């Protein structure tokens, strides 16, 4: 099977390598771009993985500035730059994405493990199509979204879930499900019953760990959603959360990553063992009205 393209991951990898090479050369960003066909803003965004160079010549002259003359090393970095400049799977679809969403999707597609929590609903990566549609419909008059936006968002969500169920190297998922979020009735009884069944099926997979955080108690509770994306190849762990301004916040800053890790650790420590999850889901399904 061909390797899955991961342009965002390659941009992050290239950025980290270039930042290291610049520091080894003892140069500031201003020094590095002086006299080159690159401005400071561009290099800064390349180093943080937000963009790639448009032309290979830009990377070549930067490497020359850093004293990288070994042709094999130059060729390797140029190859990395070509991968970084390729298109993501969602480009060309005509879909309208929230601010920050392209970055999030790119990092998510490169993750080997994701740890997640949401205080009010079942996390998107675990939602059925019907549940996801119902969530969007509930928020439609508030967010003033269109029917087409909802359709595209749900399709994207279903596409993202393929990483969890694929046969080849499936994405590892560890989710803490808050009991009130599980009980929050989205859509009708059929929607909720289908969602409980889907979660039960996911809980049986070796790559999925689901824990339920009971409502009673005085344990720690995060007041916003938590997504921790752990990447391969020494790339930085990245965290994500939705904002009240209808945008997606994504960062790999160590301070924020550490905070999110502590949040999830506290949630997981207070949640019930994974073996209890199927029994809880069965009970929730029984409590649904006929």
C-alpha positions as semicolon CSV with decimal commas, in nm:
position;residue;x (nm);y (nm);z (nm)
1;X;0,000;0,000;0,000
2;X;0,134;0,345;-0,093
3;X;0,235;0,573;0,191
4;X;-0,025;0,830;0,287
5;X;0,083;1,184;0,188
6;X;0,136;1,410;0,490
7;X;0,230;1,756;0,361
8;X;0,163;1,934;0,692
9;X;0,385;1,688;0,879
10;X;0,658;1,737;0,624
11;X;0,629;2,117;0,662
12;X;0,667;2,083;1,038
13;X;0,965;1,848;0,996
14;X;1,137;2,075;0,746
15;X;1,075;2,379;0,964
16;X;1,232;2,213;1,266
17;X;1,538;2,109;1,067
18;X;1,586;2,456;0,918
19;X;1,551;2,624;1,256
20;X;1,817;2,388;1,395
21;X;2,052;2,457;1,104
22;X;2,006;2,833;1,145
23;X;2,089;2,817;1,515
24;X;2,395;2,598;1,449
25;X;2,508;2,861;1,201
26;X;2,465;3,125;1,473
27;X;2,222;3,336;1,270
28;X;1,908;3,526;1,360
29;X;1,616;3,517;1,118
30;X;1,713;3,868;1,004
31;X;2,070;3,758;0,940
32;X;1,959;3,443;0,761
33;X;1,747;3,619;0,498
34;X;1,969;3,924;0,445
35;X;2,038;3,958;0,074
36;X;1,830;3,651;-0,019
37;X;1,502;3,624;-0,208
38;X;1,324;3,544;0,119
39;X;1,176;3,783;0,373
40;X;1,173;3,739;0,751
41;X;0,801;3,662;0,766
42;X;0,834;3,381;0,512
43;X;1,124;3,215;0,693
44;X;0,947;3,244;1,026
45;X;0,636;3,074;0,886
46;X;0,848;2,804;0,722
47;X;1,032;2,735;1,048
48;X;0,703;2,700;1,238
49;X;0,560;2,467;0,974
50;X;0,285;2,697;0,855
51;X;0,404;2,713;0,494
52;X;0,668;2,580;0,257
53;X;0,893;2,757;0,010
54;X;0,731;2,810;-0,328
55;X;1,055;2,750;-0,514
56;X;1,336;2,502;-0,457
57;X;1,584;2,780;-0,531
58;X;1,477;2,960;-0,213
59;X;1,565;2,657;-0,004
60;X;1,892;2,604;-0,191
61;X;2,018;2,957;-0,125
62;X;1,916;2,932;0,240
63;X;2,107;2,605;0,281
64;X;2,409;2,766;0,118
65;X;2,383;3,050;0,371
66;X;2,382;2,786;0,648
67;X;2,693;2,619;0,505
68;X;2,517;2,299;0,395
69;X;2,715;2,183;0,094
70;X;2,682;1,803;0,112
71;X;2,479;1,719;-0,198
72;X;2,308;1,418;-0,040
73;X;2,186;1,636;0,249
74;X;2,072;1,909;0,010
75;X;1,887;1,652;-0,201
76;X;1,718;1,507;0,109
77;X;1,595;1,847;0,224
78;X;1,477;1,940;-0,126
79;X;1,279;1,614;-0,139
80;X;1,128;1,701;0,198
81;X;1,038;2,044;0,063
82;X;0,862;1,891;-0,239
83;X;0,651;1,672;-0,011
84;X;0,576;1,971;0,209
85;X;0,452;2,168;-0,092
86;X;0,214;1,895;-0,213
87;X;-0,162;1,913;-0,170
88;X;-0,353;1,781;0,129
89;X;-0,639;1,537;0,075
90;X;-0,906;1,803;0,133
91;X;-0,769;2,065;-0,109
92;X;-0,962;2,108;-0,430
93;X;-1,291;2,000;-0,271
94;X;-1,430;2,352;-0,266
95;X;-1,513;2,313;0,102
96;X;-1,522;2,614;0,332
97;X;-1,306;2,550;0,638
98;X;-1,306;2,733;0,968
99;X;-1,002;2,943;1,052
100;X;-0,728;2,710;1,179
101;X;-0,898;2,399;1,043
102;X;-0,650;2,326;0,759
103;X;-0,363;2,323;1,009
104;X;-0,559;2,096;1,242
105;X;-0,654;1,854;0,966
106;X;-0,295;1,833;0,847
107;X;-0,156;1,759;1,191
108;X;-0,436;1,513;1,266
109;X;-0,366;1,320;0,946
110;X;-0,003;1,280;1,056
111;X;-0,080;1,175;1,413
112;X;-0,010;0,823;1,536
113;X;-0,224;0,872;1,848
114;X;-0,492;1,119;1,955
115;X;-0,621;1,171;2,308
116;X;-0,951;1,355;2,337
117;X;-1,223;1,486;2,564
118;X;-1,531;1,703;2,520
119;X;-1,743;1,829;2,810
120;X;-2,077;1,847;2,629
121;X;-2,088;1,609;2,331
122;X;-1,923;1,295;2,197
123;X;-1,593;1,393;2,024
124;X;-1,621;1,439;1,649
125;X;-1,383;1,159;1,557
126;X;-1,620;0,913;1,728
127;X;-1,952;1,045;1,598
128;X;-2,184;0,861;1,362
129;X;-2,304;1,044;1,052
130;X;-2,653;1,088;1,198
131;X;-2,520;1,219;1,529
132;X;-2,282;1,460;1,355
133;X;-2,564;1,588;1,136
134;X;-2,789;1,635;1,439
135;X;-2,517;1,830;1,624
136;X;-2,480;2,069;1,332
137;X;-2,855;2,113;1,296
138;X;-2,888;2,209;1,663
139;X;-2,623;2,479;1,620
140;X;-2,729;2,596;1,274
141;X;-2,954;2,889;1,382
142;X;-2,695;3,008;1,636
143;X;-2,388;2,985;1,414
144;X;-2,585;3,088;1,103
145;X;-2,431;2,809;0,899
146;X;-2,571;2,692;0,568
147;X;-2,703;2,351;0,475
148;X;-2,410;2,310;0,234
149;X;-2,158;2,395;0,508
150;X;-2,315;2,129;0,731
151;X;-2,302;1,870;0,454
152;X;-1,935;1,943;0,387
153;X;-1,847;1,939;0,757
154;X;-2,012;1,602;0,812
155;X;-1,844;1,454;0,504
156;X;-1,507;1,576;0,630
157;X;-1,576;1,421;0,969
158;X;-1,661;1,085;0,814
159;X;-1,346;1,100;0,599
160;X;-1,132;1,173;0,904
161;X;-1,272;0,869;1,084
162;X;-1,129;0,635;0,821
163;X;-0,793;0,671;0,999
164;X;-0,939;0,497;1,306
165;X;-1,090;0,200;1,124
166;X;-0,837;0,139;0,845
167;X;-0,660;-0,198;0,840
168;X;-0,313;-0,058;0,777
169;X;-0,162;0,108;1,085
170;X;-0,485;0,253;1,228
171;X;-0,478;0,569;1,434
172;X;-0,470;0,507;1,810
173;X;-0,748;0,685;1,996
174;X;-0,785;0,736;2,369
175;X;-1,102;0,921;2,461
176;X;-1,250;1,016;2,796
177;X;-1,627;1,043;2,755
178;X;-1,808;1,260;3,009
179;X;-2,129;1,091;3,126
180;X;-2,349;1,405;3,082
181;X;-2,214;1,436;2,727
182;X;-2,316;1,075;2,661
183;X;-2,661;1,145;2,803
184;X;-2,711;1,469;2,610
185;X;-2,983;1,373;2,363
186;X;-2,877;1,484;2,015
187;X;-3,143;1,403;1,757
188;X;-3,402;1,136;1,827
189;X;-3,381;0,802;2,006
190;X;-3,266;0,622;1,691
191;X;-2,972;0,861;1,654
192;X;-2,860;0,807;2,014
193;X;-2,903;0,429;2,003
194;X;-2,697;0,410;1,684
195;X;-2,429;0,627;1,843
196;X;-2,407;0,407;2,153
197;X;-2,376;0,098;1,933
198;X;-2,102;0,264;1,729
199;X;-1,907;0,350;2,044
200;X;-1,942;-0,008;2,167
201;X;-1,800;-0,133;1,840
202;X;-1,508;0,109;1,856
203;X;-1,435;0,005;2,216
204;X;-1,369;-0,348;2,090
205;X;-1,087;-0,233;1,863
206;X;-0,729;-0,278;1,983
207;X;-0,639;0,077;1,875
208;X;-0,924;0,244;2,066
209;X;-0,949;0,311;2,439
210;X;-1,273;0,459;2,573
211;X;-1,324;0,561;2,935
212;X;-1,634;0,713;3,092
213;X;-1,601;0,994;3,344
214;X;-1,902;0,968;3,580
215;X;-2,098;1,280;3,662
216;X;-2,107;1,244;4,044
217;X;-1,789;1,330;4,228
218;X;-1,549;1,616;4,289
219;X;-1,284;1,519;4,036
220;X;-1,122;1,754;3,786
221;X;-1,333;1,853;3,486
222;X;-1,205;2,040;3,179
223;X;-1,440;2,318;3,073
224;X;-1,344;2,298;2,705
225;X;-1,260;2,030;2,452
226;X;-0,915;1,870;2,456
227;X;-0,734;1,719;2,159
228;X;-0,375;1,598;2,195
229;X;-0,215;1,480;1,871
230;X;0,101;1,273;1,911
231;X;0,307;1,262;1,592
232;X;0,575;1,030;1,453
233;X;0,940;1,092;1,365
234;X;1,019;1,316;1,659
235;X;0,774;1,584;1,545
236;X;0,622;1,796;1,821
237;X;0,303;1,690;1,996
238;X;0,029;1,936;1,899
239;X;-0,289;2,034;2,082
240;X;-0,617;2,173;1,954
241;X;-0,935;2,321;2,094
242;X;-1,235;2,501;1,946
243;X;-1,284;2,864;2,038
244;X;-1,596;3,065;2,113
245;X;-1,526;3,268;1,797
246;X;-1,600;2,976;1,565
247;X;-1,230;2,912;1,497
248;X;-0,992;2,624;1,564
249;X;-0,689;2,692;1,784
250;X;-0,383;2,473;1,717
251;X;-0,041;2,496;1,882
252;X;0,268;2,291;1,960
253;X;0,404;2,534;2,220
254;X;0,549;2,322;2,504
255;X;0,367;2,522;2,773
256;X;0,024;2,459;2,620
257;X;0,105;2,096;2,533
258;X;0,210;2,038;2,894
259;X;-0,111;2,195;3,022
260;X;-0,329;1,982;2,794
261;X;-0,140;1,668;2,895
262;X;-0,199;1,745;3,262
263;X;-0,567;1,806;3,190
264;X;-0,608;1,474;3,012
265;X;-0,410;1,283;3,273
266;X;-0,640;1,420;3,545
267;X;-0,950;1,329;3,346
268;X;-0,826;0,978;3,273
269;X;-0,729;0,917;3,635
270;X;-1,084;0,999;3,749
271;X;-1,260;0,806;3,472
272;X;-1,375;0,446;3,502
273;X;-1,160;0,165;3,357
274;X;-1,213;0,092;2,985
275;X;-1,363;-0,249;3,067
276;X;-1,662;-0,069;3,222
277;X;-1,743;0,128;2,907
278;X;-1,946;-0,138;2,717
279;X;-2,168;-0,197;3,022
280;X;-2,231;0,174;3,062
281;X;-2,319;0,217;2,695
282;X;-2,560;-0,078;2,714
283;X;-2,728;0,075;3,017
284;X;-2,758;0,414;2,848
285;X;-2,921;0,251;2,548
286;X;-3,174;0,076;2,773
287;X;-3,267;0,407;2,934
288;X;-3,360;0,563;2,601
289;X;-3,736;0,616;2,549
290;X;-3,903;0,379;2,306
